[in-house]
Amino acid sequence: VHGEASTRGGKAPTGARFRGRETGPVEHLCPSMSDLEAAPAAPEVALPAGPPAPEESPTSNLAGTTSQPAPAAERALLIEKTEEVAASFSAPLNLAVEDVNDSSVTLKWDGPENVGPSGLDGYVVEYCKDGTTDWVTANNKPFLCIRYTIPNLISGDKLHIRVKAVKDNAVSQPAFLHQPLLIREILEQPKIRLPRYLRELYLRTVGDTINLLIPFWGKPKPQVTWTKESQPLDPKQVVIRNTEKDSVFFIRAAQRKDSGKYQISVKILDEFEDLATFDLLVIEKPGPPENLKVVDTWGFNVALEWNTPQDKGNADLKGYTVQKADMKTQQWFTVLEHYNYTSCTVSDLIIGNSYSFRVFSENPCGLSEMPAVTKNVTHITKSGIVYKPEKFHSRDFCEPPKFTQPLIDRTTTQGYATQLVCCVRGFPKPKVIWLKNQREIQEDPKYLVHMDQGICCLEIRKPSPFDGGIYTCKAVNPFGEASVDCKLNIKVP
């Protein structure tokens, strides 16, 4: 190998090292454009198998500085290929600031219009202070997300920010913000968004779970304070959880003592504050009315009076429900509903009947569990008339047996079952006896006897000529007896 060593490093070289390459097509790794601009010489390129190439000899001098070979043709080829890859995709679009505070800034953007068939490797975010040209890379390696937060910034700095797309070690044209960005928390006055259902009286029942979400906004993060009637909340009864955007008010099992006016305060820097209040009323069913009594009775009418219940269930009463019950049926019927007075008149009662009355109290939670009931039964009478009921003679249903449908003479074929049917009535239920030629039929499996609702049936299974004759049905009870008969002929086929 022949060649002249270069004199890079300011001193004469003292030796040479030789490096060979395998045969095969020449392929180069494409560095980024910034790397190409900053490097004094082309980097070493790993070449796979290809045709033989002349060996290159990096040289070293006395100062220990190693000179790298960088032929002009190879450097031009690297730059040309990098430019071809960079030209195959465009810059990111719509770079904008999503959020900024005293130590970080959050950016968002859209992907390039043209990314090529193989897609992107990711994005690189860079920034520099206003008035300088020292660009700092915010992320160590490319990422594919189109949203990024730059941390650990200094409050008060003005920064220029740009985003580049990366593909095959090539970078696109950068997307810039239109103007320098001031790193400072944007002050946003606090505002509470009280839900609509809390703008009026909020009613809940004893034992209910109360879970309220109160959203708000403000920057920097507001300080949230809850009070009840200007006093701090009891953490054992009410649980408060605060985030940057909302506050959760939670009571596991509401009690009547939880009723009151609650206030939420959202404050920023002790300068800006917003307040919101809502009224919570925890109610339960009221107690029964007191001292229910019958004041007067005349004709078909009864006058009732009572007093309001001692316990109204922590709510205003909506009225009373008055009911009556006839002592014969013991069934309660509503006379008045949502009645707002403590006295009433019950009319259209039936003379001769006795009645009891009861009254329920009602509030928004419902009717009282127990009613107030009159102590004595009220009997409705008509003065001056004495009712003399006639004597009632109960009907005597007893009667002797009587056949309403007699037996009918029949002719049947030998071997085919036949039935003899008649109908009888009588009370008490008569006893039925079947006879053949004046002899009682007793426990003969050839005969099957049925009786249902006064219908008497004698079934003869597979009759033979011997079974022909006179059949009699006799009905007997304590008041008499009756009988019917018929003739059965057996025909031999």
C-alpha positions as CSV (number, residue, x, y, z in Angstrom):
1,V,0.0,0.0,0.0
2,H,1.4,3.3,-1.0
3,G,0.3,6.7,0.2
4,E,1.4,9.9,1.8
5,A,0.4,10.6,5.3
6,S,-1.3,13.9,6.1
7,T,0.2,16.3,8.6
8,R,-2.9,17.0,10.7
9,G,-2.3,17.9,14.3
10,G,0.6,20.3,13.7
11,K,3.3,17.7,13.9
12,A,4.9,15.1,11.6
13,P,3.3,11.7,11.8
14,T,5.3,9.0,13.6
15,G,3.5,5.9,12.2
16,A,0.4,4.6,10.4
17,R,-2.4,2.2,11.1
18,F,-4.1,0.3,8.3
19,R,-7.9,-0.5,8.1
20,G,-9.5,-2.8,5.5
21,R,-13.1,-3.1,4.2
22,E,-15.0,-6.2,3.0
23,T,-16.2,-6.6,-0.5
24,G,-19.8,-5.7,-1.4
25,P,-22.0,-2.7,-2.3
26,V,-21.1,0.5,-0.5
27,E,-23.8,1.7,2.0
28,H,-23.4,4.6,4.4
29,L,-25.1,5.5,7.6
30,C,-26.7,9.0,7.3
31,P,-26.0,11.3,10.2
32,S,-28.2,14.3,11.0
33,M,-27.6,17.6,9.3
34,S,-26.4,19.2,12.5
35,D,-23.8,16.5,13.0
36,L,-22.5,17.0,9.4
37,E,-22.2,20.8,9.9
38,A,-20.4,20.4,13.2
39,A,-18.0,17.6,12.4
40,P,-14.5,18.8,11.0
41,A,-14.3,15.6,9.0
42,A,-16.6,12.8,7.8
43,P,-17.1,10.1,10.4
44,E,-16.0,6.5,9.9
45,V,-18.5,4.6,7.8
46,A,-19.2,0.9,8.4
47,L,-19.3,-0.8,5.0
48,P,-20.7,-4.4,4.6
49,A,-19.6,-6.8,1.9
50,G,-18.9,-5.3,-1.5
51,P,-16.3,-5.0,-4.1
52,P,-12.7,-4.5,-2.9
53,A,-11.8,-1.0,-2.0
54,P,-8.4,0.5,-1.4
55,E,-7.2,0.4,2.1
56,E,-7.2,3.7,4.1
57,S,-4.5,4.4,6.7
58,P,-5.4,6.8,9.5
59,T,-2.2,8.3,10.8
60,S,-1.0,9.4,14.3
61,N,1.5,12.0,15.3
62,L,3.6,12.6,18.4
63,A,0.8,14.5,20.1
64,G,-1.3,11.4,20.0
65,T,-3.8,13.0,17.6
66,T,-5.2,10.5,15.1
67,S,-6.2,11.9,11.7
68,Q,-9.3,10.4,10.1
69,P,-9.5,9.8,6.3
70,A,-12.3,11.8,4.7
71,P,-12.2,11.6,0.9
72,A,-14.2,14.4,-0.7
73,A,-16.2,12.0,-2.8
74,E,-17.3,10.0,0.2
75,R,-18.3,13.1,2.1
76,A,-20.3,14.3,-0.8
77,L,-22.1,11.0,-1.1
78,L,-23.1,11.1,2.6
79,I,-24.5,14.6,2.3
80,E,-26.3,13.7,-0.8
81,K,-28.0,10.6,0.7
82,T,-28.9,12.6,3.9
83,E,-30.5,15.3,1.8
84,E,-32.5,12.7,-0.2
85,V,-33.9,11.1,3.0
86,A,-34.7,14.6,4.5
87,A,-36.5,15.6,1.4
88,S,-38.8,12.6,1.6
89,F,-40.7,14.0,4.6
90,S,-41.8,17.5,5.7
91,A,-41.7,19.5,8.9
92,P,-44.2,19.2,11.8
93,L,-47.3,21.4,11.7
94,N,-49.2,23.7,14.0
95,L,-46.7,23.9,16.8
96,A,-48.4,25.5,19.8
97,V,-48.1,26.0,23.6
98,E,-50.6,24.0,25.6
99,D,-49.5,25.0,29.1
100,V,-46.7,27.0,30.8
101,N,-45.7,27.5,34.4
102,D,-42.7,28.7,36.3
103,S,-40.6,25.6,35.6
104,S,-42.0,23.8,32.5
105,V,-43.8,24.3,29.3
106,T,-46.0,21.8,27.5
107,L,-46.1,21.8,23.6
108,K,-48.3,20.1,21.1
109,W,-48.2,19.9,17.3
110,D,-49.5,17.9,14.3
111,G,-47.5,15.4,12.3
112,P,-45.9,16.3,8.9
113,E,-48.1,16.2,5.8
114,N,-45.6,13.8,4.1
115,V,-43.8,11.1,6.1
116,G,-42.9,8.6,3.4
117,P,-43.8,4.9,3.2
118,S,-41.6,3.8,6.1
119,G,-42.9,6.4,8.7
120,L,-41.0,8.5,11.1
121,D,-38.6,7.6,13.8
122,G,-39.9,10.4,16.1
123,Y,-39.4,14.0,17.0
124,V,-36.7,16.1,18.6
125,V,-37.5,19.2,20.7
126,E,-34.9,22.0,21.0
127,Y,-34.8,25.4,22.7
128,C,-32.5,28.3,23.2
129,K,-32.6,31.5,25.2
130,D,-33.6,34.7,23.4
131,G,-30.5,36.5,22.2
132,T,-28.3,33.4,21.9
133,T,-27.8,30.7,19.3
134,D,-27.0,27.8,21.6
135,W,-29.8,25.2,20.9
136,V,-30.3,22.6,23.6
137,T,-32.0,19.3,22.9
138,A,-34.8,18.6,25.4
139,N,-35.2,14.9,24.8
140,N,-32.4,12.3,24.7
141,K,-33.8,10.3,21.9
142,P,-36.6,10.7,19.4
143,F,-40.2,10.0,20.4
144,L,-43.4,9.5,18.4
145,C,-45.8,11.4,20.7
146,I,-47.1,14.8,19.4
147,R,-47.1,16.3,22.9
148,Y,-44.1,17.0,25.1
149,T,-43.3,18.8,28.3
150,I,-39.9,20.5,28.7
151,P,-39.0,20.4,32.5
152,N,-36.5,22.1,34.7
153,L,-36.7,25.6,33.1
154,I,-35.8,28.9,34.8
155,S,-38.7,31.3,35.5
156,G,-38.4,34.6,33.7
157,D,-36.4,33.2,30.7
158,K,-37.5,33.9,27.1
159,L,-37.1,30.8,25.0
160,H,-37.2,30.1,21.3
161,I,-38.5,26.5,20.7
162,R,-38.5,24.3,17.6
163,V,-39.5,20.8,16.8
164,K,-37.9,18.5,14.1
165,A,-39.0,15.2,12.7
166,V,-36.4,12.4,12.5
167,K,-36.3,9.6,10.0
168,D,-33.3,7.3,9.2
169,N,-30.9,9.6,11.1
170,A,-32.0,12.5,8.9
171,V,-34.0,15.5,10.3
172,S,-36.7,17.7,8.7
173,Q,-37.0,21.4,8.6
174,P,-37.9,22.6,12.1
175,A,-41.3,24.0,13.2
176,F,-40.9,27.2,15.2
177,L,-43.0,29.1,17.7
178,H,-43.9,32.5,16.2
179,Q,-42.3,34.5,19.1
180,P,-40.2,33.9,22.2
181,L,-42.0,32.2,25.0
182,L,-41.8,33.8,28.5
183,I,-41.4,31.0,31.2
184,R,-43.8,32.2,33.8
185,E,-47.0,30.9,35.4
186,I,-50.1,32.4,33.6
187,L,-52.3,33.8,36.3
188,E,-55.9,32.8,36.0
189,Q,-58.4,34.1,38.5
190,P,-60.3,31.3,40.4
191,K,-63.8,30.5,39.4
192,I,-66.1,27.9,41.0
193,R,-68.7,26.1,38.8
194,L,-71.4,25.2,41.3
195,P,-73.7,22.5,39.8
196,R,-77.2,23.7,39.1
197,Y,-78.9,21.3,41.5
198,L,-76.9,22.9,44.4
199,R,-78.2,26.4,43.6
200,E,-81.4,25.6,45.4
201,L,-82.1,23.7,48.7
202,Y,-80.4,20.2,48.4
203,L,-82.6,17.6,50.1
204,R,-81.3,14.2,51.2
205,T,-82.7,11.5,53.4
206,V,-81.1,10.2,56.7
207,G,-78.7,7.4,55.8
208,D,-78.1,8.5,52.2
209,T,-74.6,8.8,50.8
210,I,-73.7,12.3,49.7
211,N,-71.0,12.6,47.0
212,L,-70.6,16.0,45.4
213,L,-68.1,17.0,42.8
214,I,-67.4,20.8,42.7
215,P,-65.3,21.8,39.6
216,F,-63.3,25.0,39.5
217,W,-60.4,26.5,37.6
218,G,-57.5,28.9,38.4
219,K,-53.7,29.2,38.0
220,P,-51.5,28.6,39.9
221,K,-53.1,25.7,41.8
222,P,-55.7,27.3,44.1
223,Q,-56.0,26.7,47.8
224,V,-59.4,25.2,48.6
225,T,-61.1,25.7,52.0
226,W,-64.5,24.3,53.2
227,T,-66.6,25.6,56.1
228,K,-70.0,25.0,57.6
229,E,-71.8,27.9,59.1
230,S,-68.3,29.7,59.1
231,Q,-66.8,26.8,61.1
232,P,-64.2,24.2,59.9
233,L,-65.7,20.8,58.9
234,D,-65.4,17.8,61.1
235,P,-63.0,15.3,59.2
236,K,-64.7,12.4,61.0
237,Q,-68.1,13.2,59.4
238,V,-67.1,14.9,56.1
239,V,-64.3,13.8,53.8
240,I,-62.8,16.4,51.4
241,R,-60.5,15.5,48.5
242,N,-59.0,18.3,46.4
243,T,-57.3,18.2,43.0
244,E,-56.1,20.9,40.7
245,K,-59.5,21.1,38.9
246,D,-62.2,20.0,41.4
247,S,-63.1,19.2,45.0
248,V,-65.0,16.2,46.3
249,F,-67.4,16.5,49.2
250,F,-68.3,13.1,50.7
251,I,-70.5,12.0,53.6
252,R,-70.9,8.2,53.9
253,A,-74.2,8.2,55.9
254,A,-76.0,11.5,56.3
255,Q,-77.5,12.5,59.6
256,R,-79.8,15.3,60.5
257,K,-77.0,17.2,62.2
258,D,-75.3,17.5,58.8
259,S,-77.9,20.0,57.7
260,G,-76.7,23.5,57.2
261,K,-75.0,26.0,54.9
262,Y,-71.7,24.9,53.4
263,Q,-69.2,27.3,51.8
264,I,-66.3,26.5,49.5
265,S,-63.5,29.0,49.0
266,V,-61.0,28.9,46.2
267,K,-58.0,31.3,46.7
268,I,-54.9,32.1,44.7
269,L,-51.9,34.0,46.2
270,D,-54.1,35.6,48.9
271,E,-55.2,38.1,46.3
272,F,-57.9,36.4,44.2
273,E,-60.8,34.4,45.8
274,D,-64.1,33.0,44.7
275,L,-66.8,31.7,47.0
276,A,-69.8,29.4,46.6
277,T,-72.4,28.2,49.1
278,F,-75.2,25.7,49.1
279,D,-77.8,24.6,51.6
280,L,-78.0,20.9,52.7
281,L,-81.1,19.7,54.4
282,V,-81.1,16.1,55.7
283,I,-84.7,14.9,56.5
284,E,-86.5,11.8,57.6
285,K,-90.2,10.8,58.0
286,P,-92.2,12.8,60.6
287,G,-93.7,11.5,63.8
288,P,-97.5,10.8,64.1
289,P,-100.0,13.5,64.9
290,E,-100.9,13.9,68.6
291,N,-104.2,13.8,70.6
292,L,-106.5,12.5,67.8
293,K,-110.1,12.5,69.0
294,V,-113.7,12.5,67.8
295,V,-115.3,15.9,68.7
296,D,-118.8,15.3,67.5
297,T,-121.1,12.8,65.8
298,W,-124.4,13.7,64.0
299,G,-126.3,11.9,61.3
300,F,-123.9,10.4,58.8
301,N,-121.0,12.7,59.9
302,V,-118.1,12.6,62.4
303,A,-115.9,15.6,63.3
304,L,-112.2,14.9,64.1
305,E,-109.4,17.1,65.7
306,W,-105.7,16.5,66.3
307,N,-102.4,18.4,67.0
308,T,-99.3,18.7,64.9
309,P,-96.6,16.0,65.5
310,Q,-93.8,16.8,67.9
311,D,-91.1,15.6,65.4
312,K,-91.6,17.0,61.9
313,G,-88.6,15.1,60.5
314,N,-86.5,18.2,60.1
315,A,-88.7,19.6,57.3
316,D,-92.0,21.4,56.8
317,L,-95.2,19.3,56.8
318,K,-96.9,18.9,53.4
319,G,-100.2,17.9,55.0
320,Y,-102.1,15.0,56.6
321,T,-103.8,11.8,55.3
322,V,-107.1,10.8,57.0
323,Q,-108.4,7.2,56.8
324,K,-111.5,5.4,58.1
325,A,-112.2,1.7,58.7
326,D,-115.5,-0.2,59.0
327,M,-115.2,-2.5,62.0
328,K,-117.0,-5.2,60.1
329,T,-114.4,-5.4,57.3
330,Q,-111.3,-4.0,59.2
331,Q,-110.2,-2.4,55.9
332,W,-108.8,1.1,55.8
333,F,-110.0,3.6,53.1
334,T,-108.5,7.1,52.5
335,V,-110.9,10.0,53.1
336,L,-108.5,13.0,52.7
337,E,-105.0,13.4,51.2
338,H,-102.6,16.3,51.6
339,Y,-105.0,17.9,54.0
340,N,-103.4,21.1,55.5
341,Y,-105.6,21.6,58.6
342,T,-105.8,19.9,62.0
343,S,-109.5,19.3,62.0
344,C,-111.9,17.7,59.5
345,T,-115.3,16.3,59.0
346,V,-115.8,12.7,57.7
347,S,-119.2,12.3,55.9
348,D,-121.2,9.7,54.1
349,L,-120.9,7.1,56.9
350,I,-123.4,4.3,57.1
351,I,-126.0,4.2,59.9
352,G,-125.6,1.2,62.0
353,N,-121.9,0.7,61.4
354,S,-119.1,1.3,63.7
355,Y,-115.9,3.1,62.5
356,S,-112.4,3.8,63.6
357,F,-110.3,6.7,62.3
358,R,-106.5,7.3,61.9
359,V,-104.4,10.2,60.7
360,F,-100.8,10.2,59.1
361,S,-98.6,13.2,58.9
362,E,-96.6,13.9,55.7
363,N,-93.4,15.7,54.7
364,P,-91.2,15.7,51.6
365,C,-89.7,12.3,52.8
366,G,-93.2,10.6,52.9
367,L,-95.9,9.6,55.4
368,S,-95.1,9.0,59.0
369,E,-94.4,5.3,59.8
370,M,-97.0,5.2,62.6
371,P,-100.5,6.9,62.5
372,A,-102.5,8.5,65.2
373,V,-105.6,6.3,65.9
374,T,-108.8,7.1,67.7
375,K,-109.0,5.4,71.1
376,N,-112.7,4.5,70.9
377,V,-114.9,3.1,68.1
378,T,-117.6,5.5,66.8
379,H,-121.0,3.9,66.2
380,I,-123.3,5.7,63.8
381,T,-127.0,5.6,65.0
382,K,-130.2,7.2,64.0
383,S,-132.1,8.7,66.9
384,G,-135.9,8.0,67.3
385,I,-136.1,4.8,65.3
386,V,-135.7,1.4,66.7
387,Y,-134.8,-1.3,64.3
388,K,-136.7,-4.6,64.8
389,P,-135.2,-7.2,62.4
390,E,-137.5,-9.9,61.2
391,K,-136.9,-13.5,62.2
392,F,-134.9,-15.3,59.7
393,H,-135.7,-19.0,59.0
394,S,-132.8,-20.8,57.6
395,R,-133.7,-23.1,54.6
396,D,-133.6,-26.8,55.2
397,F,-131.6,-28.4,52.4
398,C,-132.2,-32.0,53.5
399,E,-134.1,-34.1,50.9
400,P,-134.4,-37.9,50.1
401,P,-132.5,-39.3,47.1
402,K,-134.1,-38.7,43.7
403,F,-132.8,-39.8,40.3
404,T,-132.8,-37.0,37.8
405,Q,-131.6,-39.2,34.9
406,P,-132.6,-42.9,34.9
407,L,-130.7,-45.9,33.5
408,I,-131.3,-46.7,29.9
409,D,-131.5,-50.2,28.4
410,R,-128.4,-51.0,26.4
411,T,-127.2,-53.7,23.9
412,T,-123.4,-54.1,23.6
413,T,-121.0,-56.5,21.8
414,Q,-119.2,-59.3,23.6
415,G,-115.6,-58.2,24.6
416,Y,-116.2,-54.5,24.4
417,A,-116.4,-52.5,27.6
418,T,-119.6,-50.7,28.3
419,Q,-121.0,-48.2,30.9
420,L,-124.3,-47.7,32.6
421,V,-124.9,-44.1,33.7
422,C,-127.5,-42.3,35.8
423,C,-127.8,-39.1,37.9
424,V,-129.0,-38.8,41.5
425,R,-129.5,-35.9,43.9
426,G,-130.1,-35.7,47.7
427,F,-128.8,-34.3,51.0
428,P,-126.9,-35.6,52.8
429,K,-125.1,-37.2,50.0
430,P,-126.7,-40.6,49.4
431,K,-124.9,-43.9,49.3
432,V,-125.1,-45.7,45.9
433,I,-125.4,-49.5,45.6
434,W,-125.3,-51.4,42.3
435,L,-127.2,-54.7,41.9
436,K,-127.3,-57.3,39.1
437,N,-130.5,-59.4,39.0
438,Q,-131.3,-58.2,42.5
439,R,-127.8,-59.3,43.8
440,E,-125.4,-56.6,45.1
441,I,-122.1,-56.3,43.1
442,Q,-119.3,-56.5,45.6
443,E,-115.5,-56.1,44.9
444,D,-115.7,-57.8,41.5
445,P,-112.7,-56.6,39.4
446,K,-114.9,-56.9,36.3
447,Y,-117.0,-54.0,37.5
448,L,-115.7,-50.4,38.1
449,V,-117.9,-48.0,40.0
450,H,-117.6,-44.1,39.7
451,M,-119.5,-41.3,41.3
452,D,-118.8,-37.6,40.9
453,Q,-121.1,-34.6,41.5
454,G,-124.2,-36.9,41.6
455,I,-123.3,-38.8,38.3
456,C,-123.2,-42.5,38.9
457,C,-121.4,-44.8,36.5
458,L,-120.9,-48.6,36.4
459,E,-118.3,-49.7,33.9
460,I,-118.3,-53.4,32.8
461,R,-114.9,-54.6,31.4
462,K,-115.0,-57.1,28.5
463,P,-118.6,-58.3,29.0
464,S,-119.6,-61.8,28.1
465,P,-123.1,-63.3,27.5
466,F,-123.1,-64.2,31.2
467,D,-123.0,-60.5,32.1
468,G,-126.4,-59.7,30.5
469,G,-129.4,-59.2,32.8
470,I,-131.2,-56.5,34.9
471,Y,-129.0,-53.9,36.5
472,T,-130.3,-51.8,39.4
473,C,-128.8,-48.5,40.9
474,K,-130.1,-47.8,44.5
475,A,-129.4,-44.5,46.4
476,V,-129.9,-44.4,50.2
477,N,-129.7,-41.6,52.8
478,P,-131.3,-40.9,56.2
479,F,-134.4,-39.4,54.6
480,G,-135.2,-42.2,52.1
481,E,-134.1,-44.3,49.2
482,A,-134.7,-44.5,45.4
483,S,-133.7,-46.9,42.7
484,V,-133.7,-47.2,38.9
485,D,-132.9,-50.3,36.7
486,C,-132.2,-51.2,33.1
487,K,-131.7,-54.3,30.9
488,L,-128.3,-55.1,29.4
489,N,-128.1,-57.4,26.3
490,I,-124.8,-58.9,25.2
491,K,-124.6,-59.6,21.5
492,V,-122.2,-62.3,20.3
493,P,-120.5,-61.3,17.0
